[in-house]
Amino acid sequence: MPRRSKPLTSKERSALPTRLLFIGFDALDKDLLLQWAESGVLPTFRSLLQSTTCGLTTNPTGLYAGTVWPSFMTGVSPACHRRFFRRQAPRGEYLDRDFQPSDMEGSAFWETLSEAGRKVAVIDVPHSRPVLHLNGIQVVNWHTHAPDTEIPSAYPSALADELLAQFGSWSPDHCDEVERTPAGYKAFVNTLKARLRNTLDLSLHCLQQGDWDLQITVFSEAHCVGHQYWHLHDPSHPRHDPLLVAALGDPIKEIYQALDRALARLLESVGPETRTIVLASHGMGPLYGESVLLDEILQRLEGRPTSSSGSAFRSLKKYWYALPPSLRELPLLRAAQARLRPALHRSMLIPERKRRRFFAIPNNPHAGAVRINVAGRESQGLVQPGAEYREVCERLRRELLTLVNAETGSPVVAEVFLTGDLFAGPYLDELPDLLVEWSRKEPVRAIQSPLIGTLRIPEMRGRTGDHRDPGMFFCRRLGSRALRVEHPVSVMDFAPTIGMLLGVPLAGLEGQVVPELTAS
């Protein structure tokens, strides 16, 4: 077990003139935060609501789960920094592949701050990449959710050995390997708590080391507990189990309370003289599995005969995700999948996509992603750019908005967005063409419309919670009064705002300085 940092004395606190402390909580749901803060379950957040400048944040529409932290660190949209999901197809190609940290464009704002002489400590910002020659320290993927690399890294290189000696080994992310028994659920909650304590101790240790201009720490435990335990929190979820709830309580509330206590420790460690920004990046809600059917829905909307290879590939994919996560994560099955996937893609997926005018591509399940097979962009493009492209997009939008819950008749699609209407930048062509935002207002077991008939969602064995927008922020500064910022703050706005607070204007960003956060 990692060693716990001792509480700081007032003398030690006075020796820590950190100018700006940023504390992030990955996928900490703002509705739960507000509900539990008001009821007193989260006393630290309740205090922030009563004494700080606070407001809501927005993230890149339809892409937020995969882009919130890259957009935060670069201050630009995914059309400029390039990342929208962990698997993407390069421009003009039909086959998606793992998106590597080195594929991301743009610089994290702490790189510019470092070059300007500011001393920075950056701990576990999701999807960040190590920066060489940083004026300070950086820890990457120590305890992040779904890290881009399996092994954490640190700068300077000797820091990794120091952290291992001081705090013990990091805990790998096994979010989708929860054993779905009472004992398994309890054990995993304990694992999340241990990860949380380790990140807290590491952060307190770094705060004690020196006079940082900026220290950033991001906690990821709310992300995983929301994915895996939403059905225990939400009585309306199809997989809600009252007996399991009676045995376990609400693990989401339990982790949120632990995060609230960690926040209190960090705020106490620096004192009120340090300006502090707290971000709950985006939210969580129920997952029903609508995106699993999107490609079959698109196939039916196209009205062309289904190829045998395409049908076989979709069936294999559905069967794979219907397996219990504990089976999917077995080394033997993972090795078999890694070995077979390239051959299946070459023989089934790529030929299928080349023959179609539009098809689904990977994205986080909160919004389905559609790729149009555009002539001149894709090698076998069938849809002409310009008027025909726009006509296809508008027709798909109309038809997707007719999809309803087969049991209730309620719409299952909240909105369909054209990414060209949302974003602009050199990598717009690598984003999906359409984003299908699911409604998620009630459980969905089957989807129907006049054109597609009725399609049943296969039984899902894995995650029960999924992402939603928006997020929330708090800013504490000495002598400030409680202030609610009425306009939404984009996650891209934090980079230029932090730069301004530290006297380093950041040019060329899409984000704007938030005046309410820079007031003295």
TORDREN-813344 format. One record per residue (C-alpha): residue in one letter; x negated, y negated, z negated. Coordinates in steps of 0.1 Angstrom, whole numbers, plus 5000, padded with zeros to 4 digits. Layout:
SITE;type;px;py;pz
SITE;A;X;Y;Z $
...
! end
This chain:
SITE;type;px;py;pz
SITE;M;5000;5000;5000 $
SITE;P;4987;4965;5007 $
SITE;R;4976;4944;4978 $
SITE;R;5000;4916;4967 $
SITE;S;4988;4881;4966 $
SITE;K;4990;4865;4932 $
SITE;P;5012;4834;4928 $
SITE;L;4994;4802;4935 $
SITE;T;4985;4778;4907 $
SITE;S;4993;4741;4911 $
SITE;K;4956;4735;4915 $
SITE;E;4953;4760;4943 $
SITE;R;4984;4744;4960 $
SITE;S;4968;4710;4959 $
SITE;A;4937;4724;4976 $
SITE;L;4958;4735;5006 $
SITE;P;4965;4704;5026 $
SITE;T;4982;4722;5055 $
SITE;R;4998;4695;5076 $
SITE;L;5025;4716;5092 $
SITE;L;5038;4750;5084 $
SITE;F;5060;4768;5109 $
SITE;I;5079;4799;5097 $
SITE;G;5098;4819;5123 $
SITE;F;5124;4847;5118 $
SITE;D;5128;4868;5150 $
SITE;A;5165;4875;5157 $
SITE;L;5178;4864;5123 $
SITE;D;5215;4858;5130 $
SITE;K;5226;4822;5122 $
SITE;D;5262;4833;5115 $
SITE;L;5251;4857;5088 $
SITE;L;5226;4832;5076 $
SITE;L;5253;4805;5071 $
SITE;Q;5278;4830;5056 $
SITE;W;5253;4844;5031 $
SITE;A;5237;4810;5023 $
SITE;E;5271;4795;5015 $
SITE;S;5280;4825;4992 $
SITE;G;5246;4823;4974 $
SITE;V;5233;4856;4987 $
SITE;L;5204;4836;5004 $
SITE;P;5195;4809;4979 $
SITE;T;5165;4796;4997 $
SITE;F;5184;4791;5030 $
SITE;R;5212;4775;5010 $
SITE;S;5187;4750;4995 $
SITE;L;5174;4742;5030 $
SITE;L;5210;4736;5043 $
SITE;Q;5215;4711;5014 $
SITE;S;5182;4692;5017 $
SITE;T;5167;4693;5052 $
SITE;T;5171;4682;5088 $
SITE;C;5188;4712;5105 $
SITE;G;5207;4722;5136 $
SITE;L;5214;4748;5162 $
SITE;T;5189;4759;5189 $
SITE;T;5195;4772;5224 $
SITE;N;5175;4797;5244 $
SITE;P;5172;4804;5281 $
SITE;T;5207;4814;5292 $
SITE;G;5212;4851;5298 $
SITE;L;5175;4858;5293 $
SITE;Y;5169;4846;5257 $
SITE;A;5159;4879;5240 $
SITE;G;5130;4884;5264 $
SITE;T;5121;4848;5268 $
SITE;V;5127;4830;5235 $
SITE;W;5091;4833;5222 $
SITE;P;5073;4828;5255 $
SITE;S;5095;4797;5261 $
SITE;F;5088;4785;5225 $
SITE;M;5050;4788;5228 $
SITE;T;5047;4774;5264 $
SITE;G;5075;4748;5263 $
SITE;V;5087;4758;5297 $
SITE;S;5114;4781;5311 $
SITE;P;5109;4817;5324 $
SITE;A;5109;4803;5359 $
SITE;C;5076;4787;5350 $
SITE;H;5061;4811;5324 $
SITE;R;5073;4841;5344 $
SITE;R;5084;4865;5316 $
SITE;F;5120;4876;5312 $
SITE;F;5118;4912;5301 $
SITE;R;5093;4939;5292 $
SITE;R;5097;4955;5327 $
SITE;Q;5098;4934;5358 $
SITE;A;5093;4938;5395 $
SITE;P;5068;4914;5411 $
SITE;R;5080;4891;5438 $
SITE;G;5093;4910;5469 $
SITE;E;5089;4945;5453 $
SITE;Y;5116;4970;5444 $
SITE;L;5098;4988;5417 $
SITE;D;5096;4973;5382 $
SITE;R;5066;4978;5359 $
SITE;D;5055;4969;5325 $
SITE;F;5050;4932;5321 $
SITE;Q;5016;4926;5306 $
SITE;P;5006;4896;5284 $
SITE;S;4981;4887;5310 $
SITE;D;5009;4883;5336 $
SITE;M;5024;4854;5317 $
SITE;E;5017;4819;5331 $
SITE;G;5011;4788;5311 $
SITE;S;4993;4781;5278 $
SITE;A;5006;4784;5243 $
SITE;F;5007;4750;5227 $
SITE;W;4983;4760;5200 $
SITE;E;4956;4764;5227 $
SITE;T;4960;4727;5236 $
SITE;L;4961;4717;5199 $
SITE;S;4929;4737;5193 $
SITE;E;4911;4720;5223 $
SITE;A;4921;4687;5208 $
SITE;G;4903;4696;5175 $
SITE;R;4933;4707;5155 $
SITE;K;4927;4737;5132 $
SITE;V;4954;4764;5137 $
SITE;A;4963;4797;5122 $
SITE;V;4988;4818;5143 $
SITE;I;5002;4850;5129 $
SITE;D;5024;4874;5148 $
SITE;V;5042;4852;5173 $
SITE;P;5060;4878;5195 $
SITE;H;5047;4883;5231 $
SITE;S;5017;4860;5225 $
SITE;R;4983;4869;5238 $
SITE;P;4949;4865;5220 $
SITE;V;4931;4832;5226 $
SITE;L;4894;4832;5227 $
SITE;H;4874;4803;5212 $
SITE;L;4904;4792;5191 $
SITE;N;4897;4765;5165 $
SITE;G;4910;4787;5138 $
SITE;I;4925;4822;5136 $
SITE;Q;4951;4843;5154 $
SITE;V;4967;4876;5146 $
SITE;V;4986;4893;5174 $
SITE;N;5010;4923;5171 $
SITE;W;5003;4930;5134 $
SITE;H;5040;4936;5127 $
SITE;T;5059;4923;5157 $
SITE;H;5090;4941;5171 $
SITE;A;5084;4959;5204 $
SITE;P;5048;4946;5208 $
SITE;D;5033;4943;5243 $
SITE;T;5003;4963;5231 $
SITE;E;5002;4992;5206 $
SITE;I;4971;4980;5188 $
SITE;P;4970;4946;5171 $
SITE;S;4942;4922;5177 $
SITE;A;4927;4892;5160 $
SITE;Y;4905;4862;5166 $
SITE;P;4877;4860;5156 $
SITE;S;4871;4897;5161 $
SITE;A;4857;4901;5125 $
SITE;L;4891;4890;5112 $
SITE;A;4907;4923;5121 $
SITE;D;4883;4942;5098 $
SITE;E;4888;4917;5071 $
SITE;L;4926;4921;5072 $
SITE;L;4923;4958;5072 $
SITE;A;4901;4957;5041 $
SITE;Q;4923;4932;5023 $
SITE;F;4958;4944;5032 $
SITE;G;4955;4979;5045 $
SITE;S;4965;4992;5080 $
SITE;W;4993;4976;5099 $
SITE;S;5025;4996;5103 $
SITE;P;5033;5004;5140 $
SITE;D;5067;4995;5153 $
SITE;H;5089;5026;5152 $
SITE;C;5122;5007;5155 $
SITE;D;5139;5033;5178 $
SITE;E;5127;5063;5158 $
SITE;V;5151;5060;5129 $
SITE;E;5163;5093;5116 $
SITE;R;5201;5088;5114 $
SITE;T;5207;5104;5080 $
SITE;P;5211;5087;5047 $
SITE;A;5175;5096;5037 $
SITE;G;5162;5085;5071 $
SITE;Y;5180;5051;5070 $
SITE;K;5167;5045;5035 $
SITE;A;5132;5054;5044 $
SITE;F;5132;5030;5074 $
SITE;V;5145;5001;5053 $
SITE;N;5116;5007;5029 $
SITE;T;5093;5006;5059 $
SITE;L;5106;4973;5070 $
SITE;K;5103;4959;5035 $
SITE;A;5066;4970;5033 $
SITE;R;5059;4954;5067 $
SITE;L;5076;4922;5055 $
SITE;R;5055;4921;5023 $
SITE;N;5024;4928;5042 $
SITE;T;5030;4899;5066 $
SITE;L;5039;4876;5036 $
SITE;D;5007;4885;5018 $
SITE;L;4986;4880;5049 $
SITE;S;5002;4846;5054 $
SITE;L;4997;4835;5018 $
SITE;H;4961;4847;5021 $
SITE;C;4956;4825;5052 $
SITE;L;4971;4795;5036 $
SITE;Q;4946;4798;5007 $
SITE;Q;4917;4798;5031 $
SITE;G;4916;4763;5044 $
SITE;D;4930;4730;5056 $
SITE;W;4951;4740;5085 $
SITE;D;4966;4714;5107 $
SITE;L;4991;4741;5117 $
SITE;Q;5000;4775;5104 $
SITE;I;5026;4797;5122 $
SITE;T;5040;4829;5108 $
SITE;V;5068;4849;5124 $
SITE;F;5086;4877;5106 $
SITE;S;5103;4904;5128 $
SITE;E;5122;4926;5104 $
SITE;A;5156;4910;5110 $
SITE;H;5152;4920;5147 $
SITE;C;5149;4957;5141 $
SITE;V;5174;4960;5112 $
SITE;G;5199;4942;5134 $
SITE;H;5194;4967;5163 $
SITE;Q;5196;4998;5141 $
SITE;Y;5221;4990;5113 $
SITE;W;5247;4968;5129 $
SITE;H;5273;4996;5128 $
SITE;L;5269;4997;5090 $
SITE;H;5274;4960;5087 $
SITE;D;5303;4957;5111 $
SITE;P;5335;4976;5102 $
SITE;S;5349;4971;5137 $
SITE;H;5320;4989;5154 $
SITE;P;5330;5022;5170 $
SITE;R;5302;5040;5151 $
SITE;H;5310;5024;5117 $
SITE;D;5307;5051;5090 $
SITE;P;5323;5041;5057 $
SITE;L;5307;5071;5039 $
SITE;L;5273;5061;5050 $
SITE;V;5280;5025;5040 $
SITE;A;5291;5037;5005 $
SITE;A;5257;5055;5002 $
SITE;L;5235;5027;5017 $
SITE;G;5253;4994;5013 $
SITE;D;5244;4968;5039 $
SITE;P;5208;4972;5050 $
SITE;I;5210;4940;5071 $
SITE;K;5219;4920;5040 $
SITE;E;5191;4937;5021 $
SITE;I;5165;4927;5046 $
SITE;Y;5179;4892;5049 $
SITE;Q;5176;4888;5011 $
SITE;A;5140;4900;5013 $
SITE;L;5132;4875;5040 $
SITE;D;5149;4847;5020 $
SITE;R;5125;4856;4991 $
SITE;A;5095;4856;5014 $
SITE;L;5106;4821;5027 $
SITE;A;5107;4809;4991 $
SITE;R;5072;4822;4984 $
SITE;L;5058;4804;5014 $
SITE;L;5076;4771;5007 $
SITE;E;5064;4772;4971 $
SITE;S;5028;4779;4982 $
SITE;V;5024;4747;5001 $
SITE;G;5046;4723;4982 $
SITE;P;5069;4696;4995 $
SITE;E;5040;4675;5009 $
SITE;T;5036;4699;5038 $
SITE;R;5061;4693;5066 $
SITE;T;5077;4727;5072 $
SITE;I;5098;4739;5102 $
SITE;V;5118;4771;5099 $
SITE;L;5133;4788;5129 $
SITE;A;5159;4816;5131 $
SITE;S;5152;4823;5168 $
SITE;H;5184;4839;5180 $
SITE;G;5212;4861;5167 $
SITE;M;5225;4896;5166 $
SITE;G;5259;4912;5173 $
SITE;P;5274;4945;5183 $
SITE;L;5261;4966;5212 $
SITE;Y;5287;4987;5232 $
SITE;G;5266;4998;5262 $
SITE;E;5283;4978;5290 $
SITE;S;5250;4973;5309 $
SITE;V;5245;5011;5313 $
SITE;L;5274;5009;5338 $
SITE;L;5264;4978;5357 $
SITE;D;5246;4995;5386 $
SITE;E;5275;5019;5392 $
SITE;I;5299;4989;5390 $
SITE;L;5278;4971;5417 $
SITE;Q;5277;5002;5438 $
SITE;R;5315;5004;5438 $
SITE;L;5318;4967;5445 $
SITE;E;5295;4970;5476 $
SITE;G;5320;4996;5490 $
SITE;R;5293;5017;5506 $
SITE;P;5290;5055;5502 $
SITE;T;5269;5063;5472 $
SITE;S;5236;5080;5481 $
SITE;S;5229;5113;5464 $
SITE;S;5195;5101;5451 $
SITE;G;5210;5070;5436 $
SITE;S;5238;5089;5419 $
SITE;A;5213;5114;5405 $
SITE;F;5190;5087;5392 $
SITE;R;5219;5069;5374 $
SITE;S;5231;5101;5359 $
SITE;L;5196;5110;5347 $
SITE;K;5193;5075;5332 $
SITE;K;5226;5078;5313 $
SITE;Y;5217;5113;5300 $
SITE;W;5184;5100;5288 $
SITE;Y;5199;5072;5268 $
SITE;A;5226;5095;5255 $
SITE;L;5199;5115;5237 $
SITE;P;5193;5107;5200 $
SITE;P;5164;5082;5197 $
SITE;S;5145;5107;5175 $
SITE;L;5144;5131;5205 $
SITE;R;5135;5104;5230 $
SITE;E;5105;5095;5209 $
SITE;L;5091;5130;5206 $
SITE;P;5056;5130;5220 $
SITE;L;5064;5159;5244 $
SITE;L;5095;5141;5258 $
SITE;R;5077;5108;5260 $
SITE;A;5048;5123;5279 $
SITE;A;5072;5141;5303 $
SITE;Q;5091;5109;5310 $
SITE;A;5059;5090;5316 $
SITE;R;5047;5117;5340 $
SITE;L;5080;5121;5359 $
SITE;R;5091;5084;5360 $
SITE;P;5068;5073;5390 $
SITE;A;5079;5103;5411 $
SITE;L;5116;5097;5403 $
SITE;H;5113;5060;5412 $
SITE;R;5095;5068;5445 $
SITE;S;5120;5095;5455 $
SITE;M;5153;5081;5441 $
SITE;L;5152;5045;5429 $
SITE;I;5132;5027;5456 $
SITE;P;5150;5042;5486 $
SITE;E;5183;5035;5469 $
SITE;R;5175;4999;5463 $
SITE;K;5162;4993;5499 $
SITE;R;5196;5005;5513 $
SITE;R;5217;4982;5491 $
SITE;R;5226;4945;5493 $
SITE;F;5224;4942;5455 $
SITE;F;5215;4963;5425 $
SITE;A;5210;4961;5388 $
SITE;I;5175;4956;5374 $
SITE;P;5163;4959;5338 $
SITE;N;5171;4932;5312 $
SITE;N;5181;4932;5276 $
SITE;P;5217;4946;5273 $
SITE;H;5232;4913;5261 $
SITE;A;5234;4903;5298 $
SITE;G;5233;4925;5329 $
SITE;A;5208;4915;5356 $
SITE;V;5215;4917;5393 $
SITE;R;5190;4915;5422 $
SITE;I;5201;4905;5456 $
SITE;N;5182;4923;5484 $
SITE;V;5172;4891;5503 $
SITE;A;5156;4891;5538 $
SITE;G;5122;4875;5537 $
SITE;R;5118;4880;5500 $
SITE;E;5123;4918;5496 $
SITE;S;5105;4939;5522 $
SITE;Q;5137;4955;5534 $
SITE;G;5160;4926;5527 $
SITE;L;5196;4928;5540 $
SITE;V;5211;4895;5528 $
SITE;Q;5201;4863;5547 $
SITE;P;5190;4834;5525 $
SITE;G;5211;4803;5524 $
SITE;A;5249;4805;5531 $
SITE;E;5251;4843;5531 $
SITE;Y;5231;4846;5499 $
SITE;R;5254;4821;5482 $
SITE;E;5285;4838;5495 $
SITE;V;5273;4872;5482 $
SITE;C;5266;4857;5448 $
SITE;E;5299;4839;5445 $
SITE;R;5318;4871;5456 $
SITE;L;5300;4891;5430 $
SITE;R;5307;4865;5404 $
SITE;R;5345;4866;5411 $
SITE;E;5347;4904;5411 $
SITE;L;5326;4908;5379 $
SITE;L;5349;4883;5361 $
SITE;T;5378;4906;5369 $
SITE;L;5363;4935;5348 $
SITE;V;5384;4943;5318 $
SITE;N;5384;4965;5287 $
SITE;A;5404;4995;5299 $
SITE;E;5420;4999;5265 $
SITE;T;5431;4963;5258 $
SITE;G;5430;4945;5292 $
SITE;S;5407;4918;5277 $
SITE;P;5378;4905;5299 $
SITE;V;5345;4922;5292 $
SITE;V;5324;4896;5311 $
SITE;A;5322;4861;5295 $
SITE;E;5304;4845;5324 $
SITE;V;5283;4852;5354 $
SITE;F;5254;4828;5360 $
SITE;L;5233;4822;5391 $
SITE;T;5197;4818;5379 $
SITE;G;5190;4792;5406 $
SITE;D;5216;4770;5389 $
SITE;L;5200;4774;5355 $
SITE;F;5162;4773;5361 $
SITE;A;5136;4758;5384 $
SITE;G;5100;4767;5388 $
SITE;P;5074;4786;5409 $
SITE;Y;5086;4821;5396 $
SITE;L;5123;4816;5400 $
SITE;D;5122;4844;5428 $
SITE;E;5109;4869;5402 $
SITE;L;5140;4864;5379 $
SITE;P;5173;4882;5384 $
SITE;D;5196;4864;5409 $
SITE;L;5227;4868;5387 $
SITE;L;5231;4873;5350 $
SITE;V;5262;4890;5337 $
SITE;E;5269;4879;5301 $
SITE;W;5291;4904;5283 $
SITE;S;5319;4891;5261 $
SITE;R;5314;4914;5231 $
SITE;K;5346;4902;5213 $
SITE;E;5359;4938;5208 $
SITE;P;5347;4974;5211 $
SITE;V;5345;4986;5248 $
SITE;R;5347;5022;5257 $
SITE;A;5357;5019;5293 $
SITE;I;5357;4992;5320 $
SITE;Q;5381;4988;5349 $
SITE;S;5391;4965;5377 $
SITE;P;5412;4969;5409 $
SITE;L;5380;4975;5430 $
SITE;I;5360;4998;5407 $
SITE;G;5388;5018;5391 $
SITE;T;5379;5030;5356 $
SITE;L;5344;5038;5343 $
SITE;R;5338;5052;5309 $
SITE;I;5307;5041;5289 $
SITE;P;5287;5072;5279 $
SITE;E;5284;5079;5242 $
SITE;M;5254;5059;5229 $
SITE;R;5231;5075;5203 $
SITE;G;5206;5047;5198 $
SITE;R;5209;5010;5189 $
SITE;T;5242;4996;5177 $
SITE;G;5232;4959;5175 $
SITE;D;5222;4936;5203 $
SITE;H;5212;4899;5208 $
SITE;R;5232;4868;5211 $
SITE;D;5226;4831;5212 $
SITE;P;5222;4805;5196 $
SITE;G;5196;4802;5168 $
SITE;M;5191;4776;5140 $
SITE;F;5163;4755;5126 $
SITE;F;5154;4736;5095 $
SITE;C;5128;4708;5089 $
SITE;R;5116;4699;5054 $
SITE;R;5095;4668;5048 $
SITE;L;5087;4648;5017 $
SITE;G;5114;4622;5009 $
SITE;S;5138;4635;5036 $
SITE;R;5176;4637;5031 $
SITE;A;5199;4663;5044 $
SITE;L;5207;4656;5081 $
SITE;R;5226;4677;5106 $
SITE;V;5214;4673;5142 $
SITE;E;5245;4674;5163 $
SITE;H;5229;4680;5197 $
SITE;P;5215;4715;5203 $
SITE;V;5177;4717;5203 $
SITE;S;5161;4739;5230 $
SITE;V;5135;4764;5219 $
SITE;M;5113;4747;5245 $
SITE;D;5115;4715;5225 $
SITE;F;5093;4728;5196 $
SITE;A;5060;4728;5215 $
SITE;P;5061;4690;5224 $
SITE;T;5076;4682;5190 $
SITE;I;5048;4700;5171 $
SITE;G;5022;4684;5194 $
SITE;M;5036;4649;5186 $
SITE;L;5036;4657;5148 $
SITE;L;4999;4665;5150 $
SITE;G;4990;4636;5172 $
SITE;V;4985;4656;5204 $
SITE;P;5010;4647;5232 $
SITE;L;5017;4677;5254 $
SITE;A;5023;4668;5290 $
SITE;G;5039;4688;5318 $
SITE;L;5064;4706;5296 $
SITE;E;5102;4711;5302 $
SITE;G;5108;4707;5265 $
SITE;Q;5114;4673;5249 $
SITE;V;5102;4658;5216 $
SITE;V;5130;4660;5190 $
SITE;P;5131;4625;5174 $
SITE;E;5149;4638;5143 $
SITE;L;5120;4661;5136 $
SITE;T;5092;4635;5141 $
SITE;A;5107;4608;5120 $
SITE;S;5083;4598;5091 $
! end
